[in-house]
Amino acid sequence: MRMSETVKPRLDELLKAAGEPTRLRILNLLRRGSICVCEIQAVLRLTQSTVSRHLAALRHAGLVTDVREGPRVIYSLASPDSPQVAALLALLEVCCPLEPELDEENAGCDLLARLDRPPATS
């Protein structure tokens, strides 16, 4: 069990983790659902090490969870186990769509999802 699963984070730790611009961009993508590290890299145009470092900080703060599926690590927003996490996730739902840059990255995520799907058959 990870430390972030046993200790509830303090509000200042949550805000510090979520307030960093790259981490905010990652949280924005995760609002849409689970996504692997390689997809986050592609949409945000960041290196694997940069994405992994920021995901580790978000995981430590209790904001994201991960599951290994073969060679891929899939990240999701954490379930809101505390009122602080629930309030922060609700704030992201309201505010992220209002930011043009974050909205553009969501469009990039849509495109990536369409490219990843197998072609439709008639």
SEMI-803510 format. One record per residue: x, y, z of N, C-alpha, C, CB in turn; residue in three letters; residue number from 1. Coordinates in steps of 0.001 Angstrom, whole numbers. Atoms other than C-alpha are relative to their C-alpha. Glycine has a CB too. Layout:
// SEMI-803510
+---------+---------+---------+---------+---------+---------+---------+---------+---------+---------+---------+---------+---------+-----+
|   neast |  nnorth |     nup |  caeast | canorth |    caup |   ceast |  cnorth |     cup |  cbeast | cbnorth |    cbup | residuo | num |
+---------+---------+---------+---------+---------+---------+---------+---------+---------+---------+---------+---------+---------+-----+
|       X |       Y |       Z |       X |       Y |       Z |       X |       Y |       Z |       X |       Y |       Z |     ALA | NUM |
...
+---------+---------+---------+---------+---------+---------+---------+---------+---------+---------+---------+---------+---------+-----+
END
This chain:
// SEMI-803510
+---------+---------+---------+---------+---------+---------+---------+---------+---------+---------+---------+---------+---------+-----+
|   neast |  nnorth |     nup |  caeast | canorth |    caup |   ceast |  cnorth |     cup |  cbeast | cbnorth |    cbup | residuo | num |
+---------+---------+---------+---------+---------+---------+---------+---------+---------+---------+---------+---------+---------+-----+
|     849 |   -1190 |       0 |       0 |       0 |       0 |     884 |    1238 |       0 |    -960 |       6 |    1225 |     MET |   1 |
|    -779 |   -1235 |      88 |    1330 |    3427 |    -897 |    -322 |     921 |    1162 |    -267 |     714 |   -1329 |     ARG |   2 |
|     178 |    -950 |   -1089 |    1793 |    6138 |    1674 |   -1210 |     897 |    -242 |    1256 |     846 |     173 |     MET |   3 |
|    1110 |    -902 |     290 |    -749 |    8355 |    -100 |   -1349 |    -667 |     230 |      91 |     496 |   -1428 |     SER |   4 |
|    1245 |     713 |    -244 |   -3361 |    5630 |     454 |    -284 |    -151 |    1493 |      45 |   -1367 |    -662 |     GLU |   5 |
|     192 |     190 |   -1434 |   -2825 |    5518 |    4213 |     -76 |    1313 |     763 |    1113 |    -840 |     558 |     THR |   6 |
|     -41 |   -1293 |    -676 |   -2286 |    9177 |    5126 |    -785 |    1011 |    -835 |    1476 |     477 |     218 |     VAL |   7 |
|     772 |   -1020 |     714 |   -4816 |   11856 |    4204 |     856 |    1256 |    -156 |   -1331 |     327 |     752 |     LYS |   8 |
|    -833 |   -1184 |     226 |   -3033 |   14808 |    2596 |    -619 |    1255 |     611 |     220 |     209 |   -1495 |     PRO |   9 |
|     458 |   -1286 |    -504 |   -3231 |   18265 |    4071 |    -390 |     877 |   -1170 |    1085 |     683 |     860 |     ARG |  10 |
|     482 |    -895 |    1041 |   -4957 |   21024 |    2119 |    1151 |     728 |    -688 |    -978 |    1006 |     586 |     LEU |  11 |
|   -1114 |    -707 |     629 |   -1706 |   22926 |    1558 |     780 |    -918 |    -944 |     937 |     571 |    1070 |     ASP |  12 |
|    -675 |     957 |     882 |    -135 |   19769 |      66 |    -807 |    -233 |   -1281 |     227 |   -1337 |     733 |     GLU |  13 |
|     859 |     176 |    1176 |   -3119 |   19273 |   -2253 |     115 |    1192 |    -940 |   -1463 |    -195 |     425 |     LEU |  14 |
|     -56 |   -1204 |     819 |   -3033 |   22864 |   -3454 |    1377 |     184 |    -641 |    -351 |    1220 |     841 |     LEU |  15 |
|   -1350 |    -100 |     553 |     743 |   22805 |   -3912 |     155 |    -965 |   -1176 |    1063 |    -297 |    1091 |     LYS |  16 |
|    -102 |    1000 |    1077 |     506 |   19627 |   -5999 |    -823 |     412 |   -1215 |    -465 |   -1380 |     501 |     ALA |  17 |
|     896 |    -342 |    1111 |   -2438 |   20812 |   -8103 |     332 |    1348 |    -623 |   -1437 |       4 |     475 |     ALA |  18 |
|    -246 |   -1351 |     475 |   -1213 |   24387 |   -8458 |    1179 |     150 |    -942 |     201 |     879 |    1147 |     GLY |  19 |
|   -1143 |     -59 |     916 |    1945 |   23584 |  -10421 |    -551 |    -129 |   -1418 |    1064 |   -1133 |     313 |     GLU |  20 |
|     633 |     -23 |    1322 |    1154 |   24351 |  -14100 |     -19 |   -1336 |    -758 |     690 |    1000 |    -835 |     PRO |  21 |
|     -13 |    1284 |     714 |    2245 |   21004 |  -15569 |    -933 |    -993 |     667 |    1424 |    -576 |     -62 |     THR |  22 |
|     894 |     923 |    -721 |     388 |   19071 |  -12879 |   -1462 |     363 |    -229 |     313 |      13 |    1509 |     ARG |  23 |
|    1362 |    -434 |     302 |   -2719 |   21148 |  -13506 |    -406 |    -488 |   -1395 |    -114 |    1546 |      91 |     LEU |  24 |
|     280 |     486 |    1359 |   -2487 |   20236 |  -17198 |    -276 |   -1510 |      15 |    1190 |     319 |    -950 |     ARG |  25 |
|     213 |    1445 |    -110 |   -2205 |   16550 |  -16271 |   -1356 |    -292 |     650 |    1142 |    -657 |     817 |     ILE |  26 |
|    1300 |     191 |    -655 |   -5181 |   16761 |  -13891 |   -1148 |     298 |    -959 |    -111 |     896 |    1243 |     LEU |  27 |
|    1022 |    -337 |     985 |   -7170 |   18412 |  -16655 |    -255 |   -1183 |    -939 |     422 |    1243 |    -808 |     ASN |  28 |
|     175 |    1158 |     881 |   -6537 |   15444 |  -18978 |    -667 |   -1164 |     732 |    1351 |    -446 |    -564 |     LEU |  29 |
|     555 |    1120 |    -765 |   -7392 |   12970 |  -16220 |   -1470 |     206 |     369 |     813 |    -212 |    1262 |     LEU |  30 |
|    1436 |    -242 |    -242 |  -10779 |   14651 |  -15673 |    -845 |    -759 |   -1003 |    -324 |    1506 |     -76 |     ARG |  31 |
|     717 |     656 |    1091 |  -11792 |   12993 |  -18944 |     -46 |   -1516 |     163 |     643 |     350 |   -1325 |     ARG |  32 |
|     -49 |    1440 |    -209 |  -10925 |    9495 |  -17712 |    1434 |    -485 |     110 |    -714 |    -727 |   -1130 |     GLY |  33 |
|   -1319 |     612 |    -141 |   -8017 |    7107 |  -17350 |     819 |     179 |   -1273 |    -132 |   -1490 |     340 |     SER |  34 |
|    -890 |    -234 |    1133 |   -4998 |    7673 |  -19569 |    1392 |    -513 |     366 |      41 |    1519 |    -386 |     ILE |  35 |
|   -1343 |     517 |    -277 |   -1546 |    6137 |  -19910 |    1035 |    1124 |    -108 |     352 |   -1152 |    -976 |     CYS |  36 |
|   -1078 |    -983 |      -8 |    1728 |    7975 |  -19435 |     361 |     418 |   -1421 |    1233 |    -563 |     718 |     VAL |  37 |
|    -409 |    -327 |    1379 |    2560 |    7758 |  -23155 |    -999 |     946 |    -668 |     140 |   -1288 |    -838 |     CYS |  38 |
|     999 |    -908 |     570 |    -717 |    9500 |  -24063 |     130 |    1402 |     598 |   -1420 |    -547 |     237 |     GLU |  39 |
|    -233 |   -1303 |    -637 |     -69 |   12266 |  -21542 |    1207 |     676 |    -651 |     225 |    -162 |    1540 |     ILE |  40 |
|   -1195 |    -525 |     673 |    3399 |   12693 |  -23077 |    -347 |     584 |   -1361 |    1055 |   -1101 |    -160 |     GLN |  41 |
|     321 |    -417 |    1366 |    1954 |   12936 |  -26586 |    -829 |    1276 |     -21 |    -746 |   -1110 |    -727 |     ALA |  42 |
|     886 |   -1163 |       1 |    -764 |   15461 |  -25755 |     715 |    1241 |     539 |   -1256 |    -288 |     833 |     VAL |  43 |
|    -646 |   -1157 |    -626 |    1347 |   17686 |  -23512 |    1383 |     299 |    -577 |     119 |    -227 |    1487 |     LEU |  44 |
|   -1327 |    -156 |     617 |    4546 |   17261 |  -25569 |    1098 |     154 |    1061 |       7 |    1221 |    -944 |     ARG |  45 |
|    -982 |      17 |   -1076 |    6640 |   16430 |  -22510 |     741 |   -1332 |     -34 |    -677 |     226 |    1385 |     LEU |  46 |
|    -750 |    1250 |     -60 |    9320 |   13815 |  -21879 |    -635 |    -944 |    1019 |    1480 |     269 |     359 |     THR |  47 |
|     522 |    1014 |    -916 |    8483 |   10571 |  -20093 |     446 |     278 |    1425 |     453 |   -1397 |    -429 |     GLN |  48 |
|    -495 |    -252 |   -1357 |   10671 |   11512 |  -17126 |    -716 |    1181 |     648 |    1507 |     257 |     -26 |     SER |  49 |
|     725 |   -1161 |    -534 |    8938 |   14886 |  -16723 |   -1412 |    -393 |     404 |     -44 |    1141 |   -1039 |     THR |  50 |
|    1365 |     433 |    -311 |    5471 |   13338 |  -16876 |      -4 |    -900 |    1234 |    -625 |    -738 |   -1205 |     VAL |  51 |
|     -57 |     930 |   -1138 |    6440 |   10562 |  -14446 |     277 |     724 |    1310 |    1072 |   -1059 |    -236 |     SER |  52 |
|    -320 |    -766 |   -1219 |    7919 |   13028 |  -11951 |   -1237 |     745 |     510 |    1152 |    1005 |    -274 |     ARG |  53 |
|    1197 |    -732 |    -414 |    4748 |   15128 |  -11937 |   -1112 |    -949 |     455 |    -501 |     881 |   -1147 |     HIS |  54 |
|     999 |     984 |    -430 |    2507 |   12064 |  -11717 |     332 |    -549 |    1383 |     -92 |   -1150 |   -1013 |     LEU |  55 |
|    -403 |     470 |   -1331 |    4511 |   10858 |   -8711 |    -398 |    1008 |    1071 |    1520 |    -252 |      50 |     ALA |  56 |
|     396 |   -1039 |    -964 |    3899 |   14198 |   -6961 |   -1515 |       6 |     200 |     477 |    1393 |    -477 |     ALA |  57 |
|    1467 |      42 |    -107 |     160 |   13990 |   -7745 |    -457 |   -1245 |     750 |    -647 |      38 |   -1398 |     LEU |  58 |
|     337 |    1246 |    -709 |      35 |   10385 |   -6528 |     297 |     150 |    1488 |     791 |   -1202 |    -587 |     ARG |  59 |
|    -378 |    -208 |   -1407 |    1859 |   11324 |   -3311 |   -1010 |     905 |     716 |    1417 |     616 |      90 |     HIS |  60 |
|     997 |    -900 |    -588 |    -695 |   14094 |   -2724 |   -1374 |    -654 |     105 |    -102 |    1275 |    -823 |     ALA |  61 |
|    1285 |     689 |     -74 |   -3514 |   11571 |   -3123 |    -990 |     420 |   -1067 |    -606 |     224 |    1331 |     GLY |  62 |
|     891 |    -499 |    1047 |   -4908 |   13129 |   -6308 |    -167 |    -957 |   -1169 |     508 |    1307 |    -507 |     LEU |  63 |
|     104 |     968 |    1089 |   -4224 |   10283 |   -8757 |     349 |   -1398 |     509 |     927 |     395 |   -1176 |     VAL |  64 |
|    -345 |    1396 |    -258 |   -4009 |    6508 |   -8724 |     528 |    -592 |   -1301 |   -1237 |    -814 |     540 |     THR |  65 |
|    -531 |     643 |    1193 |   -2249 |    4154 |  -11099 |    -224 |   -1500 |      44 |    1483 |     304 |    -152 |     ASP |  66 |
|     152 |    1439 |     172 |   -2713 |     633 |  -12435 |     918 |    -410 |   -1138 |   -1496 |    -403 |    -288 |     VAL |  67 |
|    -877 |     501 |    1064 |    -171 |   -1347 |  -14439 |    -790 |    -981 |    -856 |    1285 |    -682 |     590 |     ARG |  68 |
|     609 |     902 |     979 |   -1539 |   -3006 |  -17579 |    1090 |    -413 |    -971 |   -1210 |     678 |    -750 |     GLU |  69 |
|   -1145 |     416 |     808 |    1370 |   -4924 |  -19056 |    1094 |    1035 |     126 |    -397 |    -196 |   -1483 |     GLY |  70 |
|   -1064 |    -994 |     -72 |    4056 |   -2423 |  -19989 |    -508 |    1429 |     253 |     793 |     -29 |   -1276 |     PRO |  71 |
|     567 |   -1347 |    -147 |    1682 |     541 |  -19653 |    -439 |     251 |    1439 |   -1191 |     192 |    -955 |     ARG |  72 |
|     531 |    -429 |   -1295 |     839 |    2466 |  -16496 |   -1139 |     965 |    -306 |    1118 |     676 |     914 |     VAL |  73 |
|    1198 |    -787 |     248 |   -2684 |    3880 |  -16571 |    -310 |     809 |    1255 |   -1206 |    -913 |    -397 |     ILE |  74 |
|     304 |    -894 |   -1115 |   -3466 |    6893 |  -14381 |   -1446 |     458 |     -56 |     937 |    1209 |      -8 |     TYR |  75 |
|    1364 |    -503 |    -150 |   -6848 |    8077 |  -13095 |     -25 |     983 |    1158 |   -1015 |   -1165 |     235 |     SER |  76 |
|     205 |    -837 |   -1177 |   -8095 |   10746 |  -10750 |    -375 |    -905 |    1161 |   -1101 |    1083 |    -250 |     LEU |  77 |
|     315 |     773 |   -1197 |   -8303 |    9416 |   -7217 |   -1459 |     189 |     373 |     910 |     407 |    1170 |     ALA |  78 |
|    1358 |    -176 |    -497 |  -11672 |    8785 |   -5674 |      64 |    1004 |    1148 |    -633 |   -1370 |     462 |     SER |  79 |
|     -37 |   -1064 |   -1019 |  -12573 |   11705 |   -3409 |    -267 |    -562 |    1404 |   -1039 |    1098 |    -334 |     PRO |  80 |
|     132 |     611 |   -1323 |  -11909 |   10030 |     -50 |     -61 |    1020 |    1139 |    1149 |    -941 |     237 |     ASP |  81 |
|      65 |   -1040 |   -1028 |  -11717 |   13321 |    1825 |    -755 |    1191 |    -569 |    1430 |     422 |     478 |     SER |  82 |
|     699 |   -1194 |     501 |  -13750 |   16524 |    1614 |     926 |     940 |    -769 |    -637 |     754 |    1159 |     PRO |  83 |
|    -947 |    -879 |     680 |  -10599 |   18396 |     556 |     235 |    -463 |   -1442 |    1332 |      46 |     770 |     GLN |  84 |
|    -216 |     533 |    1348 |   -9933 |   16089 |   -2422 |   -1264 |     171 |    -832 |     414 |   -1494 |      55 |     VAL |  85 |
|    1268 |    -160 |     717 |  -13625 |   16134 |   -3372 |    -194 |    1444 |    -456 |   -1177 |    -434 |     887 |     ALA |  86 |
|     171 |   -1416 |     350 |  -13682 |   19949 |   -3319 |     980 |     417 |   -1094 |     192 |     888 |    1243 |     ALA |  87 |
|    -984 |    -349 |    1016 |  -10485 |   20239 |   -5358 |    -396 |    -577 |   -1360 |    1391 |    -505 |     410 |     LEU |  88 |
|     426 |     612 |    1256 |  -11757 |   17799 |   -8009 |   -1226 |     708 |    -567 |    -299 |   -1486 |     206 |     LEU |  89 |
|    1173 |    -761 |     460 |  -15067 |   19698 |   -8169 |     432 |    1348 |    -585 |   -1002 |     219 |    1167 |     ALA |  90 |
|    -529 |   -1269 |     514 |  -13140 |   22954 |   -8647 |     616 |    -186 |   -1391 |    1051 |     578 |     972 |     LEU |  91 |
|    -591 |     285 |    1312 |  -11197 |   21399 |  -11530 |   -1082 |    -180 |   -1064 |     881 |   -1257 |      72 |     LEU |  92 |
|    1099 |     222 |     956 |  -14452 |   20325 |  -13200 |    -609 |    1316 |    -470 |   -1088 |    -876 |     632 |     GLU |  93 |
|     591 |   -1292 |     334 |  -15729 |   23900 |  -13108 |     995 |     901 |    -729 |    -501 |     690 |    1264 |     VAL |  94 |
|    -957 |    -992 |     492 |  -12543 |   25841 |  -13862 |     799 |    -430 |   -1225 |     944 |     343 |    1085 |     CYS |  95 |
|    -837 |     419 |    1137 |  -10544 |   23735 |  -16340 |    -639 |     300 |   -1353 |     293 |   -1483 |      96 |     CYS |  96 |
|     587 |    -304 |    1308 |  -13078 |   24104 |  -19181 |      25 |    1489 |    -355 |   -1419 |    -492 |     -38 |     PRO |  97 |
|     -25 |   -1442 |     247 |  -12800 |   27894 |  -18813 |    1358 |     499 |    -472 |    -395 |     737 |    1248 |     LEU |  98 |
|   -1354 |    -384 |     391 |   -9078 |   27921 |  -19622 |     255 |    -435 |   -1444 |    1055 |    -628 |     960 |     GLU |  99 |
|    -173 |     356 |    1421 |   -8418 |   28068 |  -23409 |    1113 |   -1018 |    -258 |     286 |    1243 |    -796 |     PRO | 100 |
|   -1105 |     938 |     220 |   -5045 |   26249 |  -23227 |    -386 |   -1412 |     417 |    1246 |     450 |     769 |     GLU | 101 |
|     416 |    1320 |    -470 |   -6530 |   23402 |  -21221 |   -1044 |    -606 |    -919 |    -545 |      86 |    1422 |     LEU | 102 |
|    1014 |     468 |     939 |   -9457 |   23172 |  -23610 |     647 |    -521 |   -1285 |    -990 |    1130 |    -323 |     ASP | 103 |
|    -725 |     451 |    1192 |   -7037 |   22875 |  -26561 |     654 |   -1360 |     247 |    1067 |    1037 |    -408 |     GLU | 104 |
|    -625 |    1291 |    -313 |   -5220 |   20028 |  -24825 |   -1036 |   -1114 |      54 |     752 |      77 |    1335 |     GLU | 105 |
|    1076 |     998 |      34 |   -8527 |   18232 |  -24358 |    -319 |    -397 |   -1429 |   -1260 |     536 |     690 |     ASN | 106 |
|     232 |     305 |    1411 |   -9040 |   18493 |  -28115 |    1107 |    -917 |    -522 |     -69 |    1303 |    -841 |     ALA | 107 |
|   -1101 |     879 |     378 |   -5608 |   16927 |  -28588 |    -195 |   -1401 |     528 |    1311 |     555 |     498 |     GLY | 108 |
|     292 |    1304 |    -594 |   -6645 |   14114 |  -26283 |   -1101 |    -703 |    -796 |    -417 |     156 |    1485 |     CYS | 109 |
|    1060 |     565 |     848 |   -9809 |   13596 |  -28385 |     588 |    -570 |   -1283 |   -1061 |    1070 |    -333 |     ASP | 110 |
|    -622 |     442 |    1236 |   -7712 |   13334 |  -31536 |     805 |   -1273 |     229 |     894 |    1101 |    -572 |     LEU | 111 |
|    -797 |    1173 |    -324 |   -5346 |   10851 |  -29913 |    -892 |   -1217 |     219 |     855 |     262 |    1241 |     LEU | 112 |
|     929 |    1109 |    -243 |   -8285 |    8717 |  -28771 |    -575 |    -525 |   -1315 |   -1140 |     447 |     936 |     ALA | 113 |
|     537 |     435 |    1292 |   -9718 |    8655 |  -32310 |    1044 |    -768 |    -797 |    -493 |    1203 |    -808 |     ARG | 114 |
|   -1063 |     681 |     719 |   -6358 |    7625 |  -33759 |     304 |   -1372 |     597 |    1253 |     852 |      -2 |     LEU | 115 |
|    -304 |    1236 |    -702 |   -5993 |    4871 |  -31162 |   -1059 |   -1072 |    -219 |     149 |     271 |    1470 |     ASP | 116 |
|    1092 |     959 |     219 |   -9356 |    3232 |  -32014 |     197 |    -767 |   -1297 |   -1355 |     721 |     -21 |     ARG | 117 |
|     -49 |     724 |    1274 |   -9548 |     469 |  -34594 |   -1016 |     577 |    -972 |    -261 |   -1506 |     215 |     PRO | 118 |
|     946 |    -562 |     972 |  -11258 |    1515 |  -37841 |   -1352 |    -720 |      48 |     586 |     -84 |   -1418 |     PRO | 119 |
|    1352 |     560 |       3 |  -15007 |     986 |  -38035 |    -174 |    -857 |   -1252 |   -1082 |    1131 |      56 |     ALA | 120 |
|     274 |     860 |    1155 |  -16180 |   -1832 |  -40293 |   -1465 |      98 |    -353 |     393 |   -1471 |     284 |     THR | 121 |
|    1393 |    -133 |     473 |  -19325 |   -1715 |  -42393 |    -666 |   -1341 |     -58 |     -57 |     663 |   -1378 |     SER | 122 |
+---------+---------+---------+---------+---------+---------+---------+---------+---------+---------+---------+---------+---------+-----+
END
